[in-house]
């Protein structure tokens, strides 16, 4: 029986507490930072963004969903309490899975590092199973969005239904669409998707009359983004962007976990046998130690009753200095610096041409991060924004600009190349990475056998020369043309990317201009016929080309490759 049998993944689960239904409709639009570990929501009040606290008075909400021992569905802070005592029934880190295909290499690798079950939904979607219930990843995110919306509605005493939601700049088209779906499930009209570094730049520079180039260094709980922007009055132009969706605070925590396990074996001569509860206790202790070492040079990791040895409960305690911690995470910080240099290279800028470096994300509190940023860029980072709240506040400012006469112009870029599959499996670039948005591209397709009734075009996103190594966006099936001998049917396919990097595909007959029917099907092209794409119009950044096998500092490794290298090394 498939995971989706009898389940409706397009709505919130039963029993979820919704915002009060008797509130007057609000004119406000929320700004939401939907994070890997924590989420934040802000609304502009009296022309200033205000972070809306939870009912517990907290300014951020854990991005966690859980089932307790009574089968009650918990979200946020209450769900976080289940991590230590009930990890198999607690969903966390869903942002790393959302919008990915279940049978992708990324999911198969990541699933091993989570306590809950990661299961397929339908042919390709990723689901999470806790207890006897299965949730889609957009549903999990929708539960968190609903919690944030409820906090806002209760705080303002108004029914707020619209939001600007931020995503990592390096998110693919599939991931962005999944976030939109999460909003719809939560009853939220996502009026705009905004990249997290761009939102942070808004929080930093809106209405400041700046004329400068900045780099936003966004190291959050699960992802890393770097974007170079040019600010001129209230124009925010992204010059280049890059990132690693497998680099974040949880990876820093994991280094401390490995240190604890190593120290336990060294001092006791035994290997700590870890079940899900012990593993989560180690992660919790590691995170607390990491946070303490941002302010202190030494901390003690105390784990009472961590295991049973020779019939007795056994405690474990060990010390960790900041110097030791920094030696554990140095290569992670170096990876972030590498991404920054790739982005600068794509922007044709040297570090000395930047006016400011903006740090965003909780992990940027690490003294090593600040030190390395200062070394790489030759100047200390600016401390003009709150690392945990800047993205939500920037999203709120963007939302407010949509309601007011205060003009804000965002010019963003495509984070990763988009292209089609050649008959030999090669990747033909149609939109190059860092192409300004919006953008359009036209390609020609034709039938390849007699009486053909449909043409399929397979689109991918990434920088690898082979399609199999890139993210599969979908198979677009084109129908509506008459049966004819092979090669007689010639169609013009138009691919459009809007300002939010959302892709749309349309097609029409070359000879008559008659529109065709285009339907996206979420399935792999393993056994399907390949269609070669022929350009019929000018590309935004030059003619289509095969993605090169780059060398030197032009090489763009995927975050997954670095993640695999780190865990195997």
VMD Tcl script that draws the C-alpha trace (Angstrom):
set ca {
  {0.00 0.00 0.00}
  {1.40 3.41 -0.92}
  {2.04 6.04 1.75}
  {-0.63 8.32 0.37}
  {-3.55 5.87 0.54}
  {-6.52 7.55 2.22}
  {-4.53 10.69 2.98}
  {-5.05 14.25 1.79}
  {-1.73 16.04 1.51}
  {-3.26 19.25 0.11}
  {-4.72 20.41 3.41}
  {-3.70 20.77 7.03}
  {-4.15 17.62 9.12}
  {-7.22 17.33 11.30}
  {-6.90 18.65 14.83}
  {-4.60 21.55 13.97}
  {-5.46 24.77 15.79}
  {-6.22 27.45 13.20}
  {-6.21 31.22 13.66}
  {-9.49 32.59 15.12}
  {-12.16 32.71 12.41}
  {-14.05 35.75 13.71}
  {-11.29 38.32 13.19}
  {-11.65 41.25 10.75}
  {-9.70 40.96 7.50}
  {-6.28 42.56 7.72}
  {-4.48 44.74 5.20}
  {-1.09 43.65 6.52}
  {1.19 41.23 4.67}
  {3.51 39.08 6.78}
  {7.21 38.63 6.14}
  {8.23 35.05 6.94}
  {11.65 33.47 7.27}
  {10.90 29.75 7.01}
  {14.11 28.35 8.47}
  {15.68 24.91 8.81}
  {15.88 25.02 12.59}
  {13.93 28.17 13.53}
  {11.37 30.35 11.74}
  {10.53 34.00 12.27}
  {7.64 36.28 11.25}
  {7.51 40.06 11.05}
  {4.96 42.73 10.12}
  {5.59 46.40 9.35}
  {3.82 48.61 11.88}
  {4.21 52.40 11.71}
  {6.76 51.98 8.91}
  {9.07 49.73 10.96}
  {9.28 45.93 10.87}
  {8.21 44.29 14.11}
  {9.02 40.69 14.92}
  {5.84 39.02 16.21}
  {6.48 36.84 19.25}
  {4.91 33.47 19.84}
  {2.32 32.92 22.53}
  {5.22 31.88 24.75}
  {6.90 35.23 24.15}
  {9.68 33.86 21.93}
  {10.82 35.81 18.86}
  {11.57 32.70 16.81}
  {9.66 29.43 16.47}
  {11.36 26.03 16.17}
  {10.68 24.52 12.73}
  {9.62 21.24 14.31}
  {6.48 19.06 14.19}
  {5.87 16.12 16.53}
  {3.38 13.58 17.83}
  {3.40 13.11 21.61}
  {2.68 9.85 23.45}
  {-1.06 10.58 23.31}
  {-0.98 11.08 19.54}
  {-1.45 14.86 19.74}
  {0.11 16.91 16.96}
  {2.54 19.52 18.28}
  {4.22 22.39 16.44}
  {7.03 24.75 17.39}
  {8.35 24.99 20.97}
  {6.08 22.20 22.26}
  {7.31 19.94 19.45}
  {10.94 20.78 20.22}
  {10.52 19.37 23.74}
  {9.75 15.99 22.13}
  {13.16 15.82 20.43}
  {14.96 14.48 23.50}
  {12.30 12.07 24.69}
  {10.51 11.08 21.47}
  {12.89 11.64 18.52}
  {11.37 9.02 16.19}
  {8.06 10.88 16.27}
  {9.55 14.35 15.78}
  {10.08 15.94 12.35}
  {12.93 18.45 12.13}
  {15.17 19.73 9.35}
  {12.39 19.33 6.76}
  {13.75 22.29 4.82}
  {16.59 20.06 3.62}
  {14.10 17.64 2.03}
  {11.34 19.88 0.71}
  {10.98 19.96 -3.08}
  {13.43 17.10 -3.64}
  {12.67 13.77 -5.31}
  {12.52 10.77 -3.01}
  {14.81 8.63 -5.17}
  {17.44 11.36 -5.57}
  {20.93 10.88 -4.20}
  {20.45 13.86 -1.88}
  {17.47 12.29 -0.11}
  {19.03 8.82 0.14}
  {22.09 10.34 1.83}
  {20.26 12.78 4.12}
  {17.59 10.32 5.32}
  {20.20 8.34 7.28}
  {20.85 11.30 9.56}
  {17.30 11.79 10.85}
  {15.47 9.84 13.55}
  {12.07 9.87 11.86}
  {11.16 7.77 8.81}
  {11.54 9.37 5.39}
  {9.08 7.68 3.01}
  {7.93 8.10 -0.59}
  {4.61 9.70 -1.47}
  {3.35 8.85 -4.94}
  {6.04 8.32 -7.55}
  {8.63 10.87 -6.48}
  {7.62 13.08 -3.52}
  {9.23 12.91 -0.08}
  {7.17 12.26 3.03}
  {7.84 11.98 6.75}
  {6.27 9.26 8.89}
  {5.80 9.69 12.63}
  {3.68 7.23 14.53}
  {1.10 5.87 12.09}
  {0.78 9.19 10.24}
  {2.48 10.33 7.05}
  {2.97 13.99 6.17}
  {4.18 15.52 2.94}
  {7.06 17.98 3.31}
  {4.88 20.93 2.15}
  {2.39 19.85 4.85}
  {5.13 19.96 7.51}
  {6.15 23.45 6.39}
  {2.47 24.42 6.25}
  {2.07 23.46 9.91}
  {4.92 25.80 10.82}
  {3.51 28.56 8.60}
  {0.10 28.11 10.23}
  {1.69 28.49 13.66}
  {3.38 31.73 12.60}
  {0.19 33.05 11.02}
  {-1.79 32.24 14.15}
  {0.70 34.19 16.27}
  {0.32 37.21 13.98}
  {-3.48 37.03 13.89}
  {-3.73 36.81 17.67}
  {-1.21 39.62 18.16}
  {-2.86 42.04 15.70}
  {-6.41 40.84 16.38}
  {-6.80 40.69 12.59}
  {-7.09 37.91 10.01}
  {-3.81 38.08 8.07}
  {-3.84 35.84 4.99}
  {-0.96 37.08 2.81}
  {2.79 36.71 3.12}
  {6.15 37.25 1.49}
  {8.13 34.09 2.23}
  {11.91 33.80 1.99}
  {13.84 30.83 0.62}
  {17.57 30.10 0.24}
  {18.95 31.81 -2.84}
  {20.29 28.44 -4.00}
  {16.89 26.73 -3.93}
  {15.81 25.02 -7.15}
  {12.56 25.67 -9.00}
  {11.06 22.52 -7.43}
  {11.90 23.68 -3.93}
  {10.45 27.15 -4.51}
  {7.22 25.68 -5.84}
  {7.01 23.38 -2.80}
  {7.22 26.42 -0.50}
  {4.35 28.05 -2.43}
  {2.38 24.83 -2.01}
  {3.07 24.90 1.74}
  {1.66 28.41 1.90}
  {-1.50 27.37 0.08}
  {-2.01 24.43 2.45}
  {-1.68 26.80 5.41}
  {-4.31 29.13 3.93}
  {-1.70 31.77 3.11}
  {-1.54 33.60 -0.19}
  {2.20 33.76 -0.90}
  {2.31 37.02 -2.82}
  {6.05 36.79 -3.37}
  {8.97 34.45 -2.87}
  {12.13 36.36 -1.94}
  {15.68 35.05 -1.61}
  {16.99 35.16 1.94}
  {20.12 37.24 1.19}
  {18.01 39.73 -0.77}
  {15.61 40.04 2.18}
  {18.55 40.61 4.52}
  {19.85 43.31 2.17}
  {16.47 45.04 2.35}
  {16.61 45.00 6.15}
  {20.08 46.52 5.93}
  {19.68 49.11 3.22}
  {16.05 50.06 2.54}
  {15.43 53.81 2.69}
  {19.08 54.43 3.60}
  {20.05 56.04 0.25}
  {23.07 53.80 -0.01}
  {25.21 53.61 -3.14}
  {27.37 50.58 -2.53}
  {28.14 46.96 -3.30}
  {27.59 44.47 -0.50}
  {27.95 40.74 0.08}
  {25.35 38.98 2.22}
  {26.86 36.00 4.04}
  {23.90 33.89 5.22}
  {24.89 30.88 7.32}
  {21.73 29.46 8.86}
  {20.74 26.23 10.54}
  {20.81 24.08 7.42}
  {21.87 26.12 4.39}
  {24.48 28.65 3.31}
  {23.92 31.44 0.78}
  {26.17 34.22 -0.46}
  {24.94 37.01 -2.70}
  {26.59 40.12 -4.07}
  {24.19 43.03 -4.44}
  {24.41 46.55 -5.72}
  {22.37 49.06 -3.70}
  {21.36 52.38 -5.21}
  {18.69 54.34 -3.36}
  {15.84 51.78 -3.21}
  {17.08 49.62 -6.08}
  {18.52 46.28 -4.99}
  {20.26 44.52 -7.86}
  {21.66 41.02 -7.30}
  {24.84 40.67 -9.32}
  {25.63 37.05 -8.49}
  {24.54 34.42 -6.01}
  {25.69 30.99 -4.85}
  {25.29 28.61 -1.99}
  {25.43 25.18 -0.45}
  {22.18 23.59 0.74}
  {24.20 21.01 2.70}
  {26.08 23.48 4.90}
  {24.62 24.96 8.06}
  {24.60 25.02 11.84}
  {23.48 21.40 12.11}
  {26.71 20.38 10.39}
  {28.68 22.33 13.01}
  {26.70 20.50 15.71}
  {27.58 17.17 14.14}
  {31.29 17.90 14.49}
  {30.82 18.32 18.25}
  {28.82 15.08 18.38}
  {31.71 13.26 16.72}
  {34.09 14.86 19.23}
  {31.97 13.61 22.16}
  {31.88 10.07 20.77}
  {35.64 10.13 20.22}
  {36.32 11.42 23.73}
  {33.99 8.82 25.24}
  {35.88 6.02 23.51}
  {39.28 7.53 24.38}
  {38.54 7.97 28.09}
  {36.43 4.87 28.75}
  {37.81 2.40 26.25}
  {34.26 1.67 25.15}
  {32.19 2.64 22.15}
  {29.01 4.48 23.09}
  {26.06 2.52 21.71}
  {23.58 5.10 20.45}
  {19.86 4.65 19.98}
  {17.67 7.51 18.74}
  {17.21 9.02 22.21}
  {20.94 8.99 23.01}
  {21.76 10.41 19.57}
  {19.36 13.28 20.13}
  {20.80 13.97 23.58}
  {24.23 14.20 21.98}
  {22.95 16.63 19.34}
  {21.29 18.77 22.00}
  {24.45 18.87 24.13}
  {26.53 19.69 21.03}
  {24.30 22.61 20.08}
  {24.42 24.04 23.61}
  {28.22 23.73 23.69}
  {28.51 25.43 20.29}
  {26.35 28.34 21.43}
  {28.31 28.76 24.66}
  {31.62 28.83 22.79}
  {30.46 31.85 20.80}
  {30.70 33.86 24.03}
  {33.14 31.80 26.13}
  {36.51 30.19 25.49}
  {35.67 27.00 27.37}
  {32.63 24.86 28.13}
  {31.83 21.59 29.85}
  {29.63 19.02 28.15}
  {27.71 17.14 30.84}
  {25.72 14.02 29.93}
  {24.30 12.31 33.05}
  {22.93 8.78 32.71}
  {23.98 8.66 29.08}
  {24.19 4.86 29.01}
  {24.14 1.68 31.08}
  {27.47 -0.07 31.59}
  {27.84 -3.30 33.57}
  {24.31 -2.92 34.88}
  {24.76 0.64 36.15}
  {23.87 4.06 34.78}
  {26.93 5.87 33.53}
  {27.56 9.61 33.33}
  {29.93 11.29 30.92}
  {31.56 14.70 31.15}
  {34.17 16.29 28.95}
  {35.59 19.74 28.33}
  {35.70 21.54 24.99}
  {37.67 24.71 24.35}
  {36.92 27.26 21.66}
  {40.27 26.42 20.06}
  {39.32 22.74 19.85}
  {35.88 23.59 18.48}
  {37.34 25.83 15.80}
  {39.69 23.07 14.70}
  {36.64 20.80 14.31}
  {34.71 23.25 12.11}
  {37.51 24.96 10.22}
  {36.85 23.15 6.93}
  {33.13 24.06 7.12}
  {34.01 27.74 7.46}
  {36.52 27.34 4.63}
  {33.75 25.85 2.46}
  {31.63 28.95 3.08}
  {34.59 31.14 2.11}
  {35.02 29.07 -1.07}
  {31.40 29.73 -2.04}
  {31.91 33.45 -1.43}
  {34.91 33.52 -3.74}
  {32.95 31.65 -6.42}
  {30.21 34.27 -6.17}
  {32.72 37.12 -6.38}
  {34.29 35.45 -9.40}
  {30.87 35.19 -11.07}
  {30.31 38.89 -10.32}
  {33.75 39.80 -11.72}
  {34.64 41.52 -8.47}
  {37.58 41.32 -6.09}
  {37.03 41.41 -2.31}
  {38.36 44.96 -2.05}
  {35.55 46.21 -4.33}
  {32.91 45.40 -1.71}
  {31.77 48.18 0.58}
  {30.16 46.00 3.26}
  {29.76 42.37 4.30}
  {26.47 41.57 6.05}
  {26.31 38.52 8.32}
  {22.96 36.73 8.61}
  {22.01 33.48 10.35}
  {22.67 32.25 13.86}
  {25.85 30.41 12.95}
  {27.54 33.72 12.03}
  {27.85 34.39 15.76}
  {30.83 32.01 15.76}
  {34.03 34.03 16.33}
  {35.81 31.90 13.71}
  {33.25 32.93 11.07}
  {33.77 36.62 11.87}
  {37.55 36.16 11.88}
  {37.58 34.30 8.56}
  {35.27 36.81 6.88}
  {37.58 39.61 8.02}
  {40.60 37.74 6.61}
  {38.98 36.90 3.26}
  {37.47 40.32 2.56}
  {40.03 42.53 4.25}
  {37.42 44.27 6.39}
  {35.31 43.45 9.41}
  {31.67 42.54 8.72}
  {28.95 45.09 9.36}
  {26.83 44.52 12.46}
  {23.85 46.48 11.23}
  {21.26 43.68 11.21}
  {20.03 41.05 13.68}
  {21.31 37.66 12.46}
  {18.15 35.78 13.48}
  {15.56 38.38 12.46}
  {16.99 40.25 9.45}
  {15.49 37.95 6.81}
  {11.97 38.07 8.27}
  {12.21 41.86 8.70}
  {13.43 42.27 5.12}
  {10.59 40.10 3.85}
  {8.15 42.26 5.85}
  {9.62 45.43 4.33}
  {9.18 43.91 0.87}
  {5.58 43.06 1.78}
  {4.95 46.59 3.02}
  {6.32 48.07 -0.20}
  {3.70 46.10 -2.13}
  {1.00 47.89 -0.13}
  {2.43 51.39 -0.13}
  {3.65 53.94 -2.61}
  {7.24 53.45 -1.50}
  {8.85 51.97 -4.56}
  {11.32 49.12 -4.02}
  {12.87 47.54 -7.06}
  {14.45 44.10 -6.78}
  {16.49 42.74 -9.66}
  {17.39 39.15 -8.88}
  {19.29 36.43 -10.75}
  {18.85 32.73 -11.48}
  {20.86 30.77 -8.88}
  {21.59 27.70 -11.04}
  {21.52 27.00 -14.77}
  {18.38 25.51 -16.34}
  {18.52 23.41 -19.47}
  {17.26 20.43 -21.44}
  {18.36 16.85 -21.95}
  {20.15 15.89 -25.13}
  {19.66 12.43 -26.68}
  {23.06 11.38 -25.34}
  {22.18 12.53 -21.81}
  {24.21 15.74 -22.04}
  {22.88 18.90 -20.41}
  {22.16 21.78 -22.80}
  {22.09 25.11 -20.97}
  {19.13 27.33 -21.82}
  {19.37 29.81 -18.93}
  {22.83 30.34 -17.48}
  {23.39 30.74 -13.74}
  {23.23 34.37 -12.60}
  {21.08 35.38 -15.59}
  {19.05 38.48 -14.64}
  {15.36 37.85 -13.94}
  {12.81 37.85 -15.46}
  {14.09 36.00 -18.53}
  {12.71 34.15 -21.55}
  {14.08 31.55 -23.95}
  {12.63 29.90 -27.03}
  {13.61 26.47 -28.37}
  {12.38 24.46 -31.31}
  {11.21 20.85 -31.11}
  {9.93 18.45 -33.75}
  {8.42 14.99 -33.97}
  {10.84 12.09 -34.38}
  {8.52 9.36 -35.71}
  {5.40 9.05 -37.86}
  {1.96 9.64 -36.36}
  {3.49 10.96 -33.12}
  {0.86 12.43 -30.79}
  {2.99 13.95 -28.01}
  {6.42 15.48 -27.53}
  {8.16 15.38 -24.18}
  {10.77 17.91 -23.10}
  {12.88 17.11 -20.02}
  {14.25 20.04 -18.02}
  {16.97 20.03 -15.39}
  {18.72 22.51 -13.12}
  {22.36 22.50 -12.10}
  {25.89 22.98 -13.36}
  {26.98 19.44 -14.25}
  {27.67 18.45 -17.86}
  {25.44 15.36 -17.55}
  {21.72 15.62 -16.80}
  {21.80 12.69 -14.39}
  {23.96 14.77 -12.04}
  {21.57 17.72 -12.05}
  {18.17 18.31 -10.42}
  {15.29 16.97 -12.52}
  {12.64 19.70 -12.80}
  {10.06 17.74 -14.73}
  {8.87 16.26 -17.99}
  {6.74 18.67 -20.02}
  {4.33 16.83 -22.33}
  {3.20 18.81 -25.38}
  {0.02 17.71 -27.18}
  {-2.63 19.23 -29.44}
  {-1.03 18.82 -32.87}
  {-2.23 16.61 -35.73}
  {-0.70 13.28 -36.66}
  {1.87 13.64 -39.43}
  {5.05 12.07 -40.83}
  {8.14 12.51 -38.67}
  {9.70 15.95 -38.80}
  {6.60 17.62 -40.27}
  {5.41 18.97 -36.92}
  {7.57 21.87 -35.76}
  {6.83 23.60 -32.47}
  {8.23 26.65 -30.72}
  {8.58 26.12 -26.97}
  {8.77 29.21 -24.78}
  {10.35 28.99 -21.34}
  {9.72 31.94 -19.03}
  {11.26 32.71 -15.65}
  {9.53 35.38 -13.60}
  {11.15 37.72 -11.07}
  {10.82 35.03 -8.38}
  {12.60 32.39 -10.52}
  {9.36 30.46 -11.12}
  {9.41 28.60 -14.45}
  {6.52 28.44 -16.94}
  {6.50 26.52 -20.23}
  {4.23 27.12 -23.24}
  {4.30 25.97 -26.87}
  {2.81 26.86 -30.24}
  {3.00 25.63 -33.85}
  {5.75 27.35 -35.85}
  {3.69 27.58 -39.03}
  {0.30 28.69 -37.68}
  {1.00 30.05 -34.21}
  {-1.68 27.73 -32.81}
  {-1.14 27.22 -29.06}
  {-0.43 23.69 -27.84}
  {-1.39 22.00 -24.58}
  {1.55 21.67 -22.16}
  {1.33 19.54 -19.05}
  {4.07 18.93 -16.50}
  {4.35 15.37 -15.23}
  {6.52 14.64 -12.21}
  {8.25 11.50 -13.39}
  {11.75 10.51 -14.32}
  {12.69 10.33 -18.03}
  {14.46 6.99 -17.57}
  {12.46 5.06 -20.15}
  {11.06 7.96 -22.13}
  {12.08 9.19 -25.55}
  {14.63 12.01 -25.49}
  {13.91 15.20 -27.38}
  {16.75 17.32 -28.70}
  {16.23 21.05 -28.24}
  {17.07 23.50 -31.02}
  {17.25 27.22 -30.21}
  {14.91 29.52 -32.14}
  {15.54 32.80 -30.34}
  {18.36 34.67 -28.62}
  {19.39 33.54 -25.16}
  {19.68 36.12 -22.40}
  {23.36 35.36 -21.92}
  {24.60 33.95 -25.21}
  {23.76 30.83 -27.21}
  {22.85 27.52 -25.57}
  {25.85 25.39 -24.74}
  {26.80 22.25 -22.95}
  {27.74 22.94 -19.35}
  {31.54 22.88 -19.34}
  {33.67 20.70 -17.16}
  {35.20 23.58 -15.26}
  {38.58 23.61 -13.64}
  {40.31 25.75 -11.05}
  {38.26 28.32 -9.17}
  {35.55 28.17 -11.85}
  {34.53 24.66 -10.74}
  {31.16 24.67 -8.98}
  {30.85 21.57 -6.81}
  {27.39 20.64 -5.63}
  {26.73 20.93 -1.91}
  {26.03 17.21 -1.83}
  {29.50 16.36 -3.14}
  {31.08 18.43 -0.37}
  {28.75 16.87 2.21}
  {29.70 13.35 1.09}
  {33.37 14.26 1.14}
  {33.08 15.61 4.70}
  {31.25 12.62 6.15}
  {33.55 10.10 4.45}
  {36.73 11.92 5.35}
}
mol new
graphics top color blue
foreach p $ca { graphics top sphere $p radius 0.5 }
foreach p [lrange $ca 0 end-1] q [lrange $ca 1 end] { graphics top cylinder $p $q radius 0.2 }
display resetview
